[in-house]
Amino acid sequence: MLRVGLTGGIGAGKSVVAHRLAERGATVIDADLLAREVVEPGTPGLDAVAAEFGPGVLTPDGALDRPALGKVVFADDDRRQALNAIVHPLVGRRRQELVAAAGPDAVVVEDIPLLVENRYEAGFALVVVVHAPEEERLRRLVDDRGMTPADALARIRAQATDDQRRAAADVWIDNSGPLVDTEAAVDDLWSQRLVPFEAHLRAGTRAPRPPHAILADPDPAWPEQARRLLERIRRIAGDRLIRADHHGSTSVPGLPAKDVVDVQLVVADLETAAALAGGLADAGLVRLPDRWFDVDRDGAERDKALACNADPGRPVNCHIRPVTSPTWRDALLLRDWLRAHPDAVAEYAALKRDLAAQPHDTIDEYATRKTPWINAALARADRWAEQTAWQP
């Protein structure tokens, strides 16, 4: 099963994307519908809302008067939090029931308007954000839903900003244009990413990659992608983690790299590393079962566990190393030394481009050819660490 979080600001057109995904075969769980269900007449949820906000939020026939409640909570953060404290746990329990009822091969899309506001993004292997500019959202709310401009703007401003949603988004769908364009984007997402992602997760297989080293220009999105991944991992790993870091070439500004985000987890021992590597499916990662090891700068083999991406849209290597291995420290030392030395970044970039252009049969062969430079760089980094009192 693949669980996907779907969100977007009010008026962005999230329901259009949810409907299209359902047409393609996704199991869509709509948090707004669940929020209505848990406060239907006769439910404990409605009783709790009436007790908190008074009879003025009920209609004459005893149902929830949503416009009346909306006027109270959308203008007052404290009152909105009080409502959320009642409704969200009820919705969460009902959502868990529906997820459990989906098949083992399901792509479950959870449509959650306040996913970003409530910091739910780390609970999903992928987050999809639907976007439209504020002026277009305002127009839709006024023209299509009959809101006043003031009420519509208040609803928009009470939610997360575009920047906050971008920080949470693995996939950004622009729904400001023609419907056919949005549907085409959803269709591509479904067939090219979600369906194979779920299949790889279920089979425990890594998504395919090119067999040769192909360098990409530095991408400012790499650190954000690593940050989101590490948040998911931390949620799963808990206190088994000693530390978790983005490292490797994608963590160094200005350095070209294979478009593979490397993250490093440090744990107590190899047994913990192996168990954690096999338990990261909710972060979109699968364990590679063979023996994996580093060769340290003295030529010794150091065992580790390795998990990689089931997601075909974001290659990841998750190196899980026991704290007794010196390679985890060297990985962070090299990263920080490069960040502090732009001349070394340029030197390393030139080497990488030269080696990638040379014939090589595998990624490992390309990596082996870099080893002499890296070992020499670590010797320089050691001197820098001593001079600066660097610690990982």
N, C-alpha and C positions, 0 to 999 in steps of 0.2 A: 504494500500500500504506500502511496505517495500522498502526503498531506501538504496542501498549498494554501497559503493565506492570500486572500483577495481583499483589497481595500481601495479607497479613493475618497476624496472629499465629496460632500453633499453636492449633487448636481453634476458630478463629473461623468456620470454614465456607467457606473460600476455594474448596474443591473443588466446593461446591454452585454457586457463581457460575460457575466455569470450565465445569462441565458444562452449565449453562444457556446460556452463551455459545456453546459448541460446538453445541448443539442449534439455535441461531439462525443458525449459519453461520460462526462465527469459526474460524480456525485456531489451536488452543490448543497451546502448547508448554509442557509441564510440566517444570519444572526438577528436581523431585523424581524423576520417572521417568528423566530424563537422568542424574541423579546416581547412580541405581541401575545404569543401563546402563553407565556408564563404569567401574564397579568390579565388573562381573560376573567370574566365574572365567575366567582366561585372558587378562584385559586388562592392559595396562601400568598402568592406574589401580590395580587391586587389588594388583599387585606393589609399587607405590610406597607404598600404605597399609600393607601388611604390613612393608615395610622400615622405615617410620617408627615404627609403633606395636607391632611385634612379633607373634609368632604367636598371642598371646592374643586377638587380634581376629578370628581365623579359626575357622570351625567345623571339626569333624573331617573333613568332605569338601572343605575348602579354600575354601568360600564366605565372604563377609564376615559376621561375627557382629555384627549391628547393635546389639543391646542392649549387648554388651560394649564396643563402640566408643563408644556413646552415654554410658555411665557414665564413660568417660575424658574425653571432650571437653566435655560439657555442664557439668562442674564446674570446668573449667580453661580460661581464656581463651587461654592460650598454646597449649595442645594443640588447641583448636578452630581457632585460626588456622593451625596446621600442617596440619590436615586440609583446611581451605579452600584453602590454597595448592596442594594436590595436586588437589583435585576441581574447583574453580571454573574453572581454565583448560580442563580437559577438557570440562566442561559448556558453557563458552562457545563452544568450537570446534564442538561438535555442534549447539548452538543456532543458530549462524550458518549451518550447512548447511541446517537445516530452514527458517529464514527465507528463505534464497535459493531454496528449492524451492517456496515459496508463490507463488500467482499475483499478478500486478501489481495486481489489484483486491481483494486479501485484506485482511481485518482480522485481524492476527496478535496474539493475546493471549499474552503470556509470563507464565506462572504461576511466580513466583519468591518463595518464602517469605522469603528474606533480602534482598529488594530494598532495603529501607531501610537495613538494617545494613551492606550493602556499597556503599551510595551509588550505586546504579544508576539512580536515578529520572531523572536528566538525560538518560539515553539513550532516553527514550520521549516521544512527543508527548502522552501522557496516562497518568496513573497512577491506578488504581482500588484502593482499600483496602477490604477486607472486615473488619467489626468485630463483636465481641461482647464484653460485659463480662467482666472477668477471672473472676468467680465462675461465669459460665456456661461459659466455656472450661474452667475447672478441672473442672466437673461432667462435661462431655463427655469429657474426657481420661480421667477415672476410670471413668465409667459405660460409655462406648462403646469405649475403647481398652484398658481394663484396667490403666492405670497406677496406681501408688500416688499418693496426694495429694502426697507430698514430691517424687517424680520429676516429676509434672505441673507443680507450681509452679516447680520448678527450670528446666524447659523454657521455661515462660512468661517467667520473669524473665531468662533468658539472651538473650531477644530484645529488639527495640526497644520503647519505651514507646508508649502510645497517643498522647501528645503528639508524639513523633517521627514516628509514622505520619501523624498529621493534617497535619503540616508538609509531608509529601510528597504528600498526596492531592489530586488534582484532583476525584475522585469518591469519596464516602464511602458505603458500603453497609452499613446496619445489618442484621446477620443474627442478631439476638437474638430475633426473633419468629417467627411461623408461616412455614413454607416458602413458602406462597403469596404472602406479602408480599415475600419476598426475590426470588422469581421475577418478580413484577410489576415490581419495581425494575430488575431486569436487563433485562427486556423493554423497558422505557421507555428505558433507557440505550442499548440496541442500536438501536432504531428511531429515536429522537429525536436521538441524538448520534453514535454510532459509525458507522452506515451513511452518513449525510450527511457526516460528517467525512472519511471515506475518499473519497467521491465528489468532494468539493471539492478535496482534495489531488491526486487523480489528474487532475482537470480544470484545476487551477491557478486556481480561482475562490474568491473570498472568500465566506464564509457570509453569507446575507442579514441585513440590519439594517433597523430602522425608518427611514423616510425623514426623519422629523422628530426634533428634539431632545427626548428624554424624560429628565428628570432623575430620578436615584435618590438616596435618602438615603445619607449616608456609610456605607460598608461596611468594617468592620475587616478583612475578608478581602482587600481589594484589594492591599495591600502584599505579602501572602504570595503571591498569584497572580502578581504581577509578579516577585517573587523567583524563583519556580520557572521562569517563562518565561526570565528572564535567565540562569539556570544552564544551561538548554538551549541558549540562543543562544551563550553563552561556550564551551560544549563544541564547538560547530560552528565558530565564528568564529576561535577561537584568537588568534594574534598579529595578526590583521587589526584587532582592536578596539583603539582608543586608550582608550575608556571606554564603559561601558554603564550606563544609569540608568533608574529609574522616574521619570517626570515627569508633568506635567499635573495635572488636578484630582483624579484618584484617588490621587495621591501626597501630598495635603495633608489631614491629619486634620481632620475636621469639615466638610469642604466637599462639598456635593452635586455630583453629576456625572452625565454620561451614563455608563451602565454599560459603559464601554470603557476598558480599561487601556492607557495610553500608555507606551511605552518608547522610549528614544532611544539609538542607537548612533552613536558618532563614529569615523570611519575616515579614512584618509589623503586620499582623493580620491573624486570622483563615480564613477569607473570601479569602484573597490573597493566602493562603496556599492551599485551596480547588481548586481555579481556576488554580493555577500552576500545581497541581498534575494531573489535567485533561488535561493539555496541553503539556505533555512531550513525545508524541508519536514519534516525530522526534529524540528523544534521546533513543527510544526503550523501554519506560516505560509507564505503564498504571496505572490509579488511581484505588485503591481498594475503593469501594464506601461506605462500612460500616463506622460506627463511630470508630475512632481509638484514643487512648489516651495513655499517659505515666502515671505511678504512681510514683510521685516524692518521695524523701527520707522521706518526712513527711507523706506519704500515700495519698496525694491528687491526684485526677485525673486531668491531663492536656491534653486538646484536641490537636490533630495534624491531618494533612493529611498524607496519605501514598501512594506512588507509587512504583510499583514493575516491575520486568523485564517481558517483553513479549518474550525475547530471551531465548530459552532453554539452551543456552551455557554459560550464565553468570548470575547467580542469584544475584539480587540486591534488597536491601530495601532502598528507598529514603524517609527519615523522614523529613517532612516539618513542622516546628514549628514556632509559632508566637514568636516574640521577647520578649513578656511579660512572656513566660514560662521559669521557671528556669532550666528546664531539658536540654536545649541546651547547657548552660554553663557547667552543670555537665558532659555532655557527653564529652566535650572537656577537662575538668579538669581531668577526669579519664584517658582519652587517654594520655595526656601529663605527668601525674604523673606516669603511667605505663612505658612510654618510658624512664623516668628518673630513674626508680627503677627496675633493672633486678631481684632482689630478689622477688619483688612483682609479676613480670611476672611469675616466676617459681611457686610461691604460687598459683596464679590464674590458671595457666595451670594445675596443679595437681588437683585442685578442678573441673575444667571443665571436665577433663578426667574421674574423679570419677563419676560425675553426669551423664555424657553421657553414662557411662557403666551401670548405674542403670536403672531399668525398668521405662519408662515414656510414657504416651499415646500421648502427643503432645509436640511441640516445646515450647509452652507457659509454660507447666509444668516444663520443663527443665530450662527455664528462671526464673521462680518464685523461684526455689530452689537456684539460684545464688544470689538472692536479698539481703539476709543478709550480704553476703561477700561484695557485691558491696557497700552497705550503709556504712559498716565499712571502706572500702577502701576510700570512699569519705570523711569520717571524717579525715582520715590520710592525704588525698590529700589537704583538707582545710588548715591543719597546714603547709604543704609544700608550698602551694600557698602564705600563709601569710609570710613565711620565705623568699621566693624567689621573692616576688612581682609579681607573675605570673598573667597574664591577658590573656583572650582568644583571 
